[in-house]
Amino acid sequence: MRMTTASTCCYCGVGCGVLIEHDGERILDVAGDPKHPANFGKLCSKGSTLHLTGDRDARALYPELRLGKALARSRSDWDSALEHAANVFAETIREHGPDSVAFYVSGQLLSEDYYAFNKLARALVGTNNIDSNSRLCMSSAVVGYKRSLGADAPPCSYEDIEQSDCLLIAGSNMAYAHPVLFRRLEEAKARRPEMKIIVVDPRRTDTCELADLHLAIQPGTDVALFHGLLHILMWEGWIDRRFIDAHTEGFDILKSLVRDYSPAMVADLCGIAVEDLQSCARLIGSAPAFLSLWCMGLNQSTAGSAKNSALINLHLATGQIGRPGAGPFSLTGQPNAMGGRETGTLANLLPGHRDAANASHRSEVADHWGIEQLPKSPGLSAIELFEAVRDGRIKALWIACTNPAQSLPDQQKIHEALAACPFVVVQEAFFTTETCRHADLLLPAASWGEKEGTVTNSERRVSHVRRAVPAPGEARADWAITCDFARRLERRLRPGQPSLFAFDSAEALFEEYKPLTAGRDLDYSGLSYALIDALGPQQWPFPAGSEQGTARLYGDGAFPTANGRARFIAEQFQAPKEKREARFPLTLNTGRLRDQWHGMSRTGTAARLFGHVEEALLGMSGDDMRRRRLLDGQLVKVKSRRGSLILPVQKDDSLRTGQAFLPMHWGDRFLKGLGSNVLTLASVDPLSKQPELKHAGIEVEPVELPWQFFALVEGTVQERFEALRPLFERFAYASFSLGGRERPALLIRAAGNTAPAAAELETIDRLLGLDQGPVLAYDDPRRAVGKRVRIEDGRIVALRLAGETAARQWLRGLWENGTADAELRRWLLAPLSAPPGGTAAGSERTLCNCMNVSQSAVRAGIERGLDLAGLKQELGCGTSCGSCVPEIKRLLASQPAPAHP
């Protein structure tokens, strides 16, 4: 019997409502929830394919424990595993003190999970060494809001997107990172063409397609830009002096600072035209309602806090805050990074938006928990924490629902740290992550659709996440694992005392946490699971007795500072840590793709989500490629001061000369060499401690790897993946992905200086299923070239090319089309490398993932004379999440109009 459960998407901070269709055991399909105010039924390409992800072959199903670094993990039971963990943590704390252990958690946990971890670390262990991967995405926004406005409280609502007259998007490819919100913006612009949209981004992304003005500034110059805009706003009289005088402080100091940021100086520094700078200021200054949206381009910087405050300065100077369509609005990266901030899951925070350094705040939380005191020693933020693991100060580390062996910068040091740590616990739903390789104890956690709790999205809206199906195997909810461990640790650290962790449900944790918010800026005290179920998701503050949430903040001009005034922050522009120089003349930017998420532990299980971009590619400008004599698809070595990576390069027209772009998603699992973050640097913002993941100096050079390899195999993808992946460590380059819109397959590309031994190829062939059965084979030992194709029922099910791979795209096309004709047999059994007739075309690029529409199908429709509306009607592309629409428009613009008779 099919059932439907309303829940929330597990990807970005938009917080879309999702209807899960299931049979009580397995998730069968998903749809957007038309009643949820975050998305009104819309989903992006990732959200709409949630039911295709989470392959059970990739799931951690039972506890695994190893008793020595040289040993493999073996299956354990929950009781033995948690007893062992409690013994190790207790002994470590007794011998080395509470700060010798640490917890590193995730912006994807539920608020109840966060609360349990916070209480475990601070109330029981007695350490502030608990941090979150939200340190990598939102901590500069936290500092910006707190310094400028007095509290970490985004003041706006999604409805302000429709009500704004001028909207500035800074450092965000919103079309890819927050697609559902971008659709709202597109629709608003279509209804009100007079709305002005400004995009500030070094790249010309799909978001820029909607912009009236694109400021392609030099990377890292945002503070100078915002100061230059304020200079013009003051000069032209486009500021609100009445608001400044009544509701702010510090303006005169800032005014003195920005006087030096003249239009000519700022335009030169930012690499933009003076006229564009002035046009931007005019659009902001003349707008009745001015809204700004930003994300990682501002936050992931050694000047991230300064960038946030400099942008908020523009709103305070113009009085554009606390009104419909106006205000500074950060777009949260992860589904519950907001909930983590609220519950205090950063080393410097405490529950209820309190500060760990504040004695009265510590006392308030200790009283609520019924303990004598909270720890005073500052906790270690993410980068500091892993430095402490590497140098031996942290001796026991608990990691939950995050993958630092892929996501943190300077990956070589992270892997060294994890390998050296005496005891690493990983609490994770997917055993396939890079971090799980380092786990001494692996604890299987429930995942999306399998657990209950709450999340808070970017607009402060709290949603009830509902469980639809049971977790597979022995996997358990994160809060339940944490509390079970905590009760066992209590018996060792505080024997005979009442338990602090006597929770029997996620709701019990929520109810204990709720009073810690009462009377504070994020007041939750009027919320409950039952109320959210009855009224729908609600925005905080929602004090006791409220009938609805609060749409926007600071409408009365009063701010949660000591004197009730917002603060102007005056800080000089500081250049990024790494400047261009002869050895590293290019600036590397990293960011998201449209259809992948984080380190691909979930999205990497769905073949369809590789259809748009199949493998990690380094994007460079055409000029930079010509100078280095590089061709599209050629393998290159990318070098930074910290490491190097081999991968293909491609021309990227969105980039200016001197810049390069690499997707953030690839780690050592899908790309040999520790992935994208082997190149990035661990330098951090001095206030937020957020690393500068967006700006690294690199050089790119061609690499000659004459021996090439390509393989494709259908079937049990994850099982084959796990068996095959270790065999490719010997190659200089190895890339793994999934392919096939109808029949999923594992794809492998590799290259090296020399051919592997025959026995190695035989092992690979056996795992590919090419060692027996109806396999066509050809070998040329002199050229070290070999071909293998397995055909069943008239179609290709597995193939391998060794030595050279000129025909790989042609063969992929035959596989996707389900054909294995006589031409294939003639080519296979002849000493030919290139495909017949030199035809290289083959594999189909997926343009619309939601409706599974290929790029060739769209091109064919355009050739028949279809416009955008016709393509939507006939093919369905662009009718679901709409993320493919900018690309379709570019194809329409580039295609000659059909000739009329």
ZAMARGU-4260 file (C-alpha; in steps of 0.2 Angstrom, whole numbers, plus 5000, padded with zeros to 4 digits):
<rodrens>
0) 5000/5000/5000 | 5007/5017/4995 | 5007/5031/5009 | 5013/5049/5009 | 5022/5057/5023
5) 5026/5076/5023 | 5044/5080/5027 | 5058/5092/5022 | 5072/5091/5009 | 5089/5087/5016
10) 5100/5097/5004 | 5101/5116/5005 | 5095/5130/5017 | 5080/5134/5007 | 5071/5121/5017
15) 5059/5114/5004 | 5044/5104/5009 | 5044/5087/5002 | 5030/5073/5001 | 5038/5056/5003
20) 5029/5042/4994 | 5033/5025/5002 | 5026/5008/5006 | 5031/5009/5024 | 5048/5000/5021
25) 5055/5009/5006 | 5054/5027/4998 | 5046/5025/4981 | 5045/5043/4975 | 5045/5062/4980
30) 5035/5077/4976 | 5036/5095/4982 | 5024/5100/4996 | 5012/5113/4989 | 5007/5118/5006
35) 5025/5122/5012 | 5028/5141/5012 | 5047/5138/5007 | 5043/5131/4990 | 5025/5129/4987
40) 5027/5112/4978 | 5043/5116/4968 | 5059/5106/4970 | 5076/5107/4961 | 5084/5093/4952
45) 5092/5086/4968 | 5076/5087/4978 | 5066/5079/4964 | 5078/5064/4963 | 5079/5061/4982
50) 5070/5044/4980 | 5084/5039/4968 | 5098/5042/4980 | 5103/5033/4996 | 5108/5016/4988
55) 5107/5003/5002 | 5123/4996/4995 | 5132/5012/5001 | 5123/5012/5018 | 5132/5008/5034
60) 5121/4995/5041 | 5129/4989/5058 | 5142/4995/5070 | 5160/4991/5064 | 5175/4991/5076
65) 5194/4989/5074 | 5205/4987/5089 | 5221/4993/5081 | 5226/5005/5066 | 5234/4990/5056
70) 5218/4980/5057 | 5202/4980/5047 | 5186/4984/5055 | 5174/4970/5059 | 5156/4969/5063
75) 5151/4973/5081 | 5135/4975/5090 | 5128/4992/5097 | 5131/4987/5116 | 5149/4982/5113
80) 5153/4996/5101 | 5146/5010/5113 | 5154/5002/5128 | 5171/5002/5120 | 5169/5020/5115
85) 5163/5025/5132 | 5179/5016/5140 | 5191/5025/5127 | 5183/5042/5130 | 5183/5040/5149
90) 5201/5034/5150 | 5207/5048/5138 | 5198/5062/5149 | 5205/5055/5165 | 5222/5054/5158
95) 5223/5070/5147 | 5208/5081/5153 | 5192/5085/5144 | 5200/5095/5131 | 5209/5080/5124
100) 5193/5074/5115 | 5182/5083/5102 | 5166/5082/5092 | 5165/5088/5074 | 5147/5088/5068
105) 5136/5093/5053 | 5125/5107/5046 | 5114/5092/5040 | 5109/5086/5057 | 5092/5090/5065
110) 5091/5103/5079 | 5087/5089/5092 | 5103/5080/5086 | 5113/5096/5089 | 5106/5099/5106
115) 5111/5081/5111 | 5129/5083/5105 | 5130/5100/5114 | 5125/5094/5130 | 5136/5079/5129
120) 5151/5089/5125 | 5148/5104/5137 | 5138/5097/5152 | 5146/5079/5153 | 5163/5079/5145
125) 5166/5097/5150 | 5174/5104/5134 | 5170/5117/5121 | 5178/5107/5108 | 5163/5105/5098
130) 5162/5112/5080 | 5152/5110/5064 | 5155/5110/5046 | 5144/5125/5046 | 5161/5134/5051
135) 5165/5131/5032 | 5150/5140/5026 | 5140/5152/5037 | 5151/5157/5052 | 5156/5174/5043
140) 5138/5178/5041 | 5135/5174/5060 | 5149/5187/5064 | 5142/5199/5052 | 5124/5199/5059
145) 5130/5199/5077 | 5143/5214/5075 | 5131/5225/5064 | 5114/5221/5071 | 5117/5213/5088
150) 5111/5195/5084 | 5113/5181/5072 | 5096/5184/5065 | 5093/5186/5046 | 5079/5199/5046
155) 5070/5195/5030 | 5058/5182/5022 | 5057/5174/5005 | 5042/5184/5001 | 5054/5199/5001
160) 5061/5193/4985 | 5045/5196/4976 | 5043/5213/4985 | 5060/5220/4981 | 5063/5234/4969
165) 5082/5232/4968 | 5090/5215/4972 | 5109/5213/4974 | 5116/5195/4973 | 5134/5194/4979
170) 5145/5179/4979 | 5131/5167/4975 | 5127/5156/4960 | 5109/5156/4966 | 5103/5147/4950
175) 5113/5132/4955 | 5115/5133/4974 | 5097/5139/4979 | 5087/5135/4963 | 5069/5135/4970
180) 5072/5153/4977 | 5080/5158/4960 | 5064/5152/4952 | 5054/5164/4963 | 5066/5178/4958
185) 5063/5174/4939 | 5044/5174/4941 | 5045/5190/4951 | 5056/5198/4937 | 5044/5192/4924
190) 5029/5200/4933 | 5038/5216/4936 | 5051/5219/4923 | 5055/5236/4931 | 5063/5226/4946
195) 5082/5228/4945 | 5094/5214/4948 | 5113/5216/4951 | 5125/5201/4952 | 5142/5203/4959
200) 5152/5188/4954 | 5169/5185/4946 | 5161/5172/4935 | 5147/5175/4923 | 5136/5161/4930
205) 5118/5156/4926 | 5112/5168/4939 | 5119/5182/4929 | 5108/5178/4914 | 5094/5187/4924
210) 5104/5202/4929 | 5102/5220/4923 | 5120/5223/4929 | 5134/5210/4931 | 5149/5216/4941
215) 5163/5204/4937 | 5174/5210/4951 | 5192/5203/4954 | 5190/5189/4966 | 5191/5195/4984
220) 5188/5213/4981 | 5170/5214/4988 | 5174/5225/5003 | 5182/5238/4992 | 5166/5237/4981
225) 5154/5240/4995 | 5165/5254/5002 | 5165/5262/4984 | 5146/5260/4983 | 5144/5269/5000
230) 5156/5283/4994 | 5144/5286/4979 | 5128/5285/4990 | 5135/5298/5002 | 5141/5309/4988
235) 5125/5309/4979 | 5114/5311/4994 | 5106/5294/4993 | 5108/5289/5011 | 5094/5290/5025
240) 5102/5302/5037 | 5086/5302/5048 | 5087/5283/5050 | 5106/5284/5053 | 5104/5297/5067
245) 5089/5288/5075 | 5094/5270/5075 | 5113/5267/5072 | 5130/5272/5078 | 5148/5273/5071
250) 5143/5281/5055 | 5155/5295/5056 | 5170/5284/5058 | 5164/5274/5042 | 5161/5290/5033
255) 5179/5295/5036 | 5185/5278/5030 | 5175/5277/5014 | 5180/5294/5008 | 5196/5287/5002
260) 5187/5274/4991 | 5184/5285/4976 | 5175/5278/4961 | 5191/5278/4950 | 5201/5269/4964
265) 5188/5256/4967 | 5184/5252/4949 | 5203/5249/4945 | 5205/5238/4961 | 5189/5228/4957
270) 5193/5227/4938 | 5176/5235/4933 | 5171/5250/4924 | 5168/5266/4933 | 5151/5268/4924
275) 5146/5251/4930 | 5150/5256/4948 | 5140/5272/4947 | 5125/5263/4939 | 5125/5250/4953
280) 5125/5264/4966 | 5111/5273/4957 | 5100/5257/4956 | 5103/5255/4975 | 5101/5273/4980
285) 5085/5276/4970 | 5076/5260/4974 | 5061/5261/4986 | 5065/5243/4993 | 5083/5236/4992
290) 5087/5218/4996 | 5104/5209/4996 | 5107/5190/4995 | 5124/5182/4997 | 5132/5166/5001
295) 5149/5158/5000 | 5158/5170/4989 | 5157/5182/5004 | 5158/5170/5018 | 5173/5158/5012
300) 5186/5172/5014 | 5200/5178/5026 | 5190/5194/5025 | 5172/5186/5026 | 5167/5195/5042
305) 5172/5212/5034 | 5163/5208/5018 | 5147/5204/5028 | 5147/5219/5038 | 5152/5231/5023
310) 5137/5224/5014 | 5126/5227/5029 | 5133/5245/5030 | 5124/5249/5014 | 5107/5244/5021
315) 5110/5254/5037 | 5116/5269/5027 | 5100/5269/5016 | 5088/5263/5030 | 5084/5248/5019
320) 5080/5236/5033 | 5065/5230/5042 | 5053/5234/5028 | 5045/5223/5014 | 5057/5219/5000
325) 5072/5226/5010 | 5086/5220/5021 | 5102/5210/5021 | 5098/5191/5018 | 5111/5178/5019
330) 5107/5161/5010 | 5111/5147/5021 | 5121/5133/5013 | 5115/5117/5022 | 5098/5111/5027
335) 5100/5115/5046 | 5115/5126/5047 | 5103/5139/5055 | 5097/5126/5068 | 5116/5122/5072
340) 5119/5141/5075 | 5103/5142/5086 | 5108/5127/5097 | 5126/5133/5099 | 5134/5120/5088
345) 5150/5130/5085 | 5164/5130/5097 | 5161/5148/5102 | 5142/5147/5104 | 5130/5140/5117
350) 5111/5136/5115 | 5099/5150/5112 | 5111/5161/5103 | 5123/5163/5118 | 5142/5165/5118
355) 5153/5152/5126 | 5165/5166/5132 | 5151/5175/5142 | 5150/5170/5160 | 5132/5174/5163
360) 5127/5165/5147 | 5137/5149/5153 | 5128/5151/5170 | 5111/5152/5162 | 5114/5136/5152
365) 5122/5127/5167 | 5107/5131/5178 | 5095/5124/5164 | 5105/5108/5163 | 5106/5106/5182
370) 5125/5106/5183 | 5137/5117/5192 | 5146/5125/5178 | 5151/5125/5160 | 5169/5124/5153
375) 5177/5141/5152 | 5192/5136/5140 | 5188/5142/5122 | 5184/5128/5111 | 5193/5124/5095
380) 5185/5129/5078 | 5186/5117/5063 | 5203/5121/5057 | 5211/5123/5074 | 5203/5106/5079
385) 5211/5096/5065 | 5227/5105/5069 | 5226/5099/5086 | 5221/5081/5080 | 5237/5081/5069
390) 5249/5087/5083 | 5242/5075/5096 | 5232/5086/5107 | 5216/5078/5102 | 5217/5060/5106
395) 5199/5055/5103 | 5188/5062/5090 | 5169/5060/5086 | 5163/5064/5069 | 5145/5064/5064
400) 5136/5066/5047 | 5151/5075/5039 | 5166/5071/5028 | 5181/5081/5033 | 5192/5070/5023
405) 5184/5078/5008 | 5177/5095/5013 | 5191/5104/5024 | 5205/5113/5015 | 5223/5107/5014
410) 5218/5089/5013 | 5235/5081/5014 | 5236/5087/5032 | 5218/5082/5036 | 5222/5064/5031
415) 5238/5064/5041 | 5228/5070/5056 | 5215/5057/5055 | 5227/5043/5052 | 5237/5048/5067
420) 5222/5050/5079 | 5222/5036/5092 | 5203/5034/5091 | 5191/5040/5078 | 5172/5038/5079
425) 5162/5041/5063 | 5143/5042/5065 | 5138/5041/5047 | 5124/5035/5036 | 5135/5030/5021
430) 5150/5019/5024 | 5158/5025/5007 | 5164/5042/5012 | 5182/5046/5013 | 5182/5049/5032
435) 5175/5032/5035 | 5191/5025/5029 | 5199/5032/5045 | 5186/5026/5057 | 5191/5015/5071
440) 5173/5014/5076 | 5159/5016/5062 | 5141/5019/5069 | 5127/5017/5056 | 5115/5032/5057
445) 5098/5035/5050 | 5097/5046/5035 | 5084/5057/5026 | 5066/5050/5027 | 5071/5039/5042
450) 5071/5051/5057 | 5061/5064/5066 | 5065/5081/5072 | 5066/5100/5066 | 5076/5111/5055
455) 5077/5129/5052 | 5079/5137/5035 | 5087/5153/5029 | 5071/5163/5033 | 5071/5157/5051
460) 5057/5145/5047 | 5056/5130/5058 | 5049/5114/5050 | 5044/5097/5057 | 5055/5083/5049
465) 5044/5067/5049 | 5050/5049/5048 | 5043/5039/5033 | 5052/5023/5033 | 5063/5013/5046
470) 5082/5015/5044 | 5090/5000/5035 | 5099/4987/5045 | 5104/4992/5063 | 5105/5011/5059
475) 5099/5022/5072 | 5094/5041/5074 | 5108/5052/5077 | 5101/5059/5094 | 5098/5041/5100
480) 5116/5036/5096 | 5122/5051/5105 | 5111/5049/5120 | 5115/5031/5122 | 5134/5034/5122
485) 5131/5048/5134 | 5122/5038/5147 | 5136/5025/5146 | 5150/5038/5148 | 5140/5046/5163
490) 5142/5030/5172 | 5160/5032/5171 | 5162/5050/5174 | 5148/5054/5186 | 5142/5037/5193
495) 5127/5037/5204 | 5120/5054/5198 | 5104/5056/5189 | 5106/5055/5170 | 5106/5071/5160
500) 5101/5061/5144 | 5085/5052/5149 | 5077/5056/5132 | 5065/5044/5124 | 5061/5054/5108
505) 5067/5068/5098 | 5052/5078/5104 | 5058/5076/5122 | 5075/5085/5117 | 5065/5099/5108
510) 5055/5102/5123 | 5070/5103/5134 | 5079/5115/5122 | 5065/5126/5119 | 5065/5136/5136
515) 5084/5141/5132 | 5077/5152/5118 | 5063/5160/5129 | 5065/5179/5129 | 5079/5179/5117
520) 5080/5185/5099 | 5076/5167/5092 | 5062/5164/5105 | 5055/5147/5101 | 5044/5145/5117
525) 5027/5145/5108 | 5032/5131/5096 | 5029/5113/5097 | 5028/5098/5085 | 5009/5098/5087
530) 5008/5117/5083 | 5019/5115/5068 | 5009/5101/5062 | 4993/5111/5064 | 4998/5128/5057
535) 5013/5123/5046 | 5031/5128/5047 | 5033/5144/5057 | 5046/5158/5058 | 5055/5163/5074
540) 5053/5173/5085 | 5037/5163/5090 | 5035/5167/5109 | 5022/5158/5120 | 5005/5163/5115
545) 5009/5168/5097 | 4997/5164/5083 | 5010/5165/5069 | 5028/5168/5066 | 5037/5184/5063
550) 5040/5188/5045 | 5054/5201/5046 | 5064/5209/5060 | 5069/5227/5065 | 5053/5235/5058
555) 5053/5247/5073 | 5072/5252/5071 | 5076/5243/5088 | 5091/5231/5087 | 5097/5218/5100
560) 5112/5228/5105 | 5117/5236/5122 | 5110/5253/5117 | 5097/5247/5104 | 5106/5254/5089
565) 5114/5245/5074 | 5132/5247/5072 | 5142/5253/5056 | 5158/5243/5055 | 5173/5252/5047
570) 5187/5240/5041 | 5199/5243/5027 | 5199/5232/5012 | 5211/5217/5014 | 5217/5207/5000
575) 5215/5188/5000 | 5229/5178/5008 | 5237/5172/4992 | 5241/5184/4978 | 5245/5180/4960
580) 5264/5178/4957 | 5275/5170/4944 | 5274/5153/4951 | 5255/5153/4954 | 5248/5166/4942
585) 5230/5159/4942 | 5217/5162/4955 | 5207/5146/4959 | 5188/5148/4964 | 5178/5133/4970
590) 5159/5130/4970 | 5144/5120/4967 | 5137/5111/4952 | 5119/5111/4948 | 5115/5093/4952
595) 5128/5087/4965 | 5129/5090/4984 | 5144/5092/4995 | 5155/5076/4994 | 5142/5066/4984
600) 5140/5053/4998 | 5121/5054/4993 | 5120/5061/4976 | 5135/5050/4970 | 5123/5035/4971
605) 5111/5042/4958 | 5117/5040/4940 | 5105/5053/4933 | 5114/5066/4944 | 5130/5064/4934
610) 5121/5067/4917 | 5124/5086/4917 | 5142/5086/4922 | 5150/5068/4923 | 5167/5071/4930
615) 5178/5084/4938 | 5184/5097/4926 | 5195/5112/4928 | 5188/5127/4920 | 5199/5140/4912
620) 5197/5155/4901 | 5201/5153/4882 | 5216/5165/4883 | 5224/5156/4898 | 5222/5139/4889
625) 5230/5146/4873 | 5245/5153/4882 | 5248/5136/4889 | 5244/5127/4873 | 5230/5117/4881
630) 5215/5108/4872 | 5198/5104/4879 | 5198/5088/4888 | 5217/5087/4889 | 5224/5081/4906
635) 5233/5094/4916 | 5242/5095/4933 | 5235/5109/4944 | 5247/5114/4957 | 5245/5125/4973
640) 5257/5128/4987 | 5249/5113/4996 | 5247/5099/4983 | 5243/5095/4965 | 5229/5086/4956
645) 5228/5079/4939 | 5211/5081/4929 | 5204/5086/4912 | 5203/5105/4908 | 5190/5113/4898
650) 5187/5131/4891 | 5175/5140/4902 | 5168/5156/4894 | 5161/5162/4912 | 5179/5165/4918
655) 5190/5180/4915 | 5208/5179/4911 | 5219/5174/4927 | 5205/5164/4935 | 5200/5146/4936
660) 5186/5136/4943 | 5184/5119/4950 | 5169/5111/4957 | 5170/5107/4976 | 5161/5090/4976
665) 5176/5079/4971 | 5186/5070/4984 | 5197/5055/4984 | 5183/5043/4981 | 5178/5049/4964
670) 5194/5057/4959 | 5212/5051/4964 | 5223/5063/4973 | 5212/5069/4988 | 5201/5079/4977
675) 5198/5098/4975 | 5203/5103/4993 | 5220/5096/4991 | 5223/5113/4983 | 5214/5125/4995
680) 5222/5134/5010 | 5218/5133/5028 | 5220/5152/5031 | 5205/5159/5041 | 5195/5175/5044
685) 5202/5181/5061 | 5184/5183/5069 | 5174/5169/5061 | 5188/5156/5059 | 5180/5152/5042
690) 5193/5146/5029 | 5197/5155/5012 | 5190/5140/5001 | 5186/5152/4987 | 5204/5159/4983
695) 5220/5149/4980 | 5235/5153/4969 | 5238/5139/4956 | 5247/5135/4941 | 5242/5123/4927
700) 5253/5113/4915 | 5250/5099/4903 | 5254/5082/4908 | 5258/5067/4897 | 5251/5051/4902
705) 5252/5040/4886 | 5243/5024/4893 | 5224/5027/4894 | 5210/5017/4901 | 5191/5017/4900
710) 5179/5005/4907 | 5160/5004/4909 | 5150/4991/4918 | 5131/4989/4922 | 5124/4980/4937
715) 5127/4982/4956 | 5136/4998/4955 | 5141/5002/4973 | 5148/4984/4976 | 5159/4985/4960
720) 5164/5002/4964 | 5171/4997/4981 | 5180/4982/4974 | 5188/4992/4959 | 5192/5008/4967
725) 5208/5003/4976 | 5215/4995/4961 | 5217/5012/4953 | 5229/5019/4965 | 5244/5015/4954
730) 5238/5027/4940 | 5243/5045/4940 | 5225/5049/4935 | 5209/5040/4939 | 5191/5046/4939
735) 5175/5037/4943 | 5157/5042/4940 | 5140/5034/4936 | 5131/5035/4919 | 5116/5030/4910
740) 5099/5039/4911 | 5089/5022/4910 | 5102/5009/4915 | 5114/5014/4928 | 5133/5010/4925
745) 5149/5013/4933 | 5162/5023/4922 | 5180/5023/4925 | 5194/5033/4916 | 5212/5032/4921
750) 5229/5036/4914 | 5247/5032/4917 | 5265/5033/4910 | 5265/5014/4908 | 5254/4999/4906
755) 5250/4989/4922 | 5255/4971/4923 | 5244/4959/4914 | 5239/4951/4931 | 5232/4968/4936
760) 5222/4970/4920 | 5215/4952/4923 | 5209/4957/4940 | 5201/4972/4934 | 5193/4962/4920
765) 5186/4949/4932 | 5178/4963/4943 | 5170/4970/4927 | 5163/4953/4922 | 5174/4953/4907
770) 5183/4937/4911 | 5170/4925/4905 | 5154/4923/4895 | 5150/4931/4879 | 5165/4943/4878
775) 5173/4950/4862 | 5192/4953/4864 | 5206/4960/4855 | 5224/4963/4861 | 5239/4970/4853
780) 5254/4967/4865 | 5266/4977/4854 | 5256/4993/4857 | 5250/4988/4874 | 5232/4990/4868
785) 5217/4979/4872 | 5198/4979/4870 | 5185/4970/4879 | 5166/4971/4876 | 5153/4960/4884
790) 5137/4958/4874 | 5121/4950/4881 | 5104/4950/4872 | 5111/4960/4858 | 5117/4975/4868
795) 5133/4980/4877 | 5133/4977/4896 | 5152/4980/4900 | 5167/4986/4890 | 5185/4990/4893
800) 5198/4999/4883 | 5216/4998/4888 | 5231/5008/4880 | 5221/5020/4871 | 5203/5026/4872
805) 5199/5036/4856 | 5183/5026/4854 | 5176/5028/4871 | 5162/5041/4867 | 5157/5031/4852
810) 5156/5015/4862 | 5146/5024/4876 | 5134/5030/4863 | 5131/5012/4857 | 5129/5006/4875
815) 5116/5020/4879 | 5106/5016/4863 | 5106/4998/4867 | 5114/4993/4850 | 5129/4981/4846
820) 5129/4980/4827 | 5141/4972/4815 | 5151/4988/4813 | 5156/4986/4832 | 5162/4968/4829
825) 5172/4973/4814 | 5180/4988/4823 | 5183/4977/4839 | 5192/4963/4830 | 5203/4975/4820
830) 5219/4985/4825 | 5209/5001/4824 | 5209/5014/4838 | 5197/5028/4832 | 5179/5023/4830
835) 5172/5019/4812 | 5173/5034/4801 | 5181/5044/4814 | 5165/5047/4823 | 5168/5053/4841
840) 5150/5058/4845 | 5142/5046/4857 | 5136/5049/4875 | 5121/5060/4878 | 5123/5075/4890
845) 5107/5077/4901 | 5101/5095/4901 | 5086/5093/4911 | 5088/5081/4925 | 5071/5082/4932
850) 5062/5076/4916 | 5077/5066/4910 | 5079/5076/4894 | 5095/5076/4884 | 5104/5091/4876
855) 5102/5083/4859 | 5084/5081/4861 | 5083/5100/4865 | 5094/5104/4850 | 5083/5093/4839
860) 5067/5102/4845 | 5075/5119/4842 | 5079/5114/4824 | 5061/5109/4822 | 5057/5127/4826
865) 5051/5125/4844 | 5054/5140/4856 | 5056/5139/4875 | 5037/5137/4877 | 5036/5124/4864
870) 5051/5114/4871 | 5043/5114/4888 | 5026/5108/4881 | 5034/5094/4870 | 5049/5088/4880
875) 5044/5094/4898 | 5061/5102/4900 | 5061/5117/4911 | 5044/5113/4919 | 5050/5106/4935
880) 5064/5115/4945 | 5068/5126/4930 | 5087/5125/4933 | 5090/5120/4914 | 5081/5135/4908
885) 5096/5147/4907 | 5105/5134/4897 | 5091/5131/4885 | 5090/5150/4882 | 5108/5150/4877
890) 5105/5136/4865 | 5090/5145/4857 | 5101/5161/4856 | 5115/5151/4847 | 5104/5141/4835
895) 5100/5149/4818 | 5082/5152/4816 | 5074/5139/4805 | 5072/5144/4787 | 5054/5148/4782
900) 5047/5142/4765
</rodrens>
